[in-house]
């Protein structure tokens, strides 16, 4: 049984808050390179935890849930990186835009 909406909403809200905080804690480290590497490790651990929770509570196969979560996480990361504007005001790579650096 999946549980009632209040229980599922509470679990989802707490997990979202915790996950958001875990993403930012590494950036309290003054060295950006170390902070980024630690943040990547945190994300990997979170993806594995999500896959295990899906396996445990949603009755899926562990291998399937790991593949789904890792592919979903990788897809999100790829799309986010492609949509990030460049520092000179250009649009995403491969998309024509106005170059504000040449002004």
N, C-alpha and C positions, 0 to 999 in steps of 0.2 A: 504494500500500500504506500502511496506517495505522501500521505499526511495531509492535513488540512491546509487551507490557504494561509492562515495566520502563521502556522509553524514554518511552512515553506518560505514565506515572505521574510520572516525573522531570520531564518538561516541564510537566505540569500543576502539580506541587508548586512548582517554581521560579516559574512564572508567577503562581500564587496568592500566594506570599510577596512577590514583587516588587510585584504589584498592591496588596496590603494595605499595604505600606510607602509606595507612592506616594500612597495615599489620605491617609495621616497626615502626611506631610512638610509640606504647606502649613500645618498647625496649629502649626508651630514659629514662625510669624510672629505677633508679639504682637497685631496688628490683626485682629480676628475677621472683619470685613467683607472685607478683602483675602484672608484665608486661605480663606474660603468660596468666593469667586469663583475663586481659584486651584484649589481642590479640585474645583469643578465642571468647570473646564477640563481637569484631570487625568482626570476620569471620562470626559469626551467623547473625549479622546485614547485612553484605554484601550478604549472601546467601538469606536472606529474600528480600533484595532489588532486587537481580537478579530475583527471582521468581516473584516479583511484576512487574518488567519491562517486563518480558516474558508474563505475564498475560495481561498487559496493551497494549503492542505494537505488540504482536504476536497472539493475540486473542485466548489464551488458557484458560482453566479453572484454577482458582487460586489454588484449591486443587491439581490438577495434576501438575502444575508448581512447587509448593512447594515440593511435593514428589520427582519430578524429580531432582530438584536442591539439595535437602538435601541428597538424595541417591547418586547423583553424587559427591557431596562434601565429603560425608562420605567414598565413595569408593576411592576417590583420597587420602584422609588422610590415610586410611588403607594401601593402596599400598605404599605410601610414607614412612610410619613407618616401613613396612616390608622390604623395600629395603635399609633402612639406615644401613650403616655398624656400627659395634660395635666399641668401643674405642680401643680395643686390636687388631684390624685388622681382626676380624672374619667377615665372610659374613653374610647375613641376617639370622634371626632365622630359624632353621630347615635345613639350607643348610650347607653342610660340607665345610670347608675351612682351611686355615693354621692359626694356633694360633701363632701370632707373640709375644704374651706376655710371652711365656715360653722360649724364647731364651735368 
